[in-house]
Structure formats: structure tokens, C-alpha cells
Amino acid sequence: MIAQKTDRFVVGTRFKMSELGIIQFPDLAHKTGTVVEVSIRTSGLTVLFDGATRPTVLDRIYIALLTE
């Protein structure tokens, strides 16, 4: 796997929804997942929520690093 780095999110990074993400998408408030692709042209990140079969594209302002 090639690690792509943009800001602090890289492919494989675990995330949760940020405060702004929870406000914008309340149904996703308690979901976590993994970054599967980082766009170098936009601020979008392709993420895969835990238990999901299809990835979702979100702006990086809607997610935060998952501290375990």
C-alpha cells in the first residue's frame, strides 16, 4: 500500500465524525471508519465507515482523528 499524505490524514487513518460533522450529519454522529483515499486536488477524503460495503466521500472538515 502506498501511503498518501495530506495534512494529517493518510490512507489507513482511523476517524470519527468531527463536531461540525455531527451537526451536519447527525445520523453519522457515532460512526467511525477508515480513510481509503486522499484526494490531492480537493479537500475530499474517501472513507469507509465500519460495517459499510461502499465508500463515502466527505470533506476533511467533517472528520477527526480517532484517538484510541
LINTA-V941588 format. One record per run of one state. SS is the DSSP state (helix for helix, strand for strand, loop for the rest). FROM is the first residue (numbers start at 0). TO is the last residue. If there is no record, write none. Layout:
BEGIN
((SS	FROM	TO) (SS	FROM	TO))
END
This chain:
BEGIN
((loop	0	3) (strand	4	5) (loop	6	7) (strand	8	9) (loop	10	12) (strand	13	16) (loop	17	17) (helix	18	23) (loop	24	24) (helix	25	27) (loop	28	30) (strand	31	37) (loop	38	42) (strand	43	48) (loop	49	54) (strand	55	58) (helix	59	61) (strand	62	64) (loop	65	67))
END
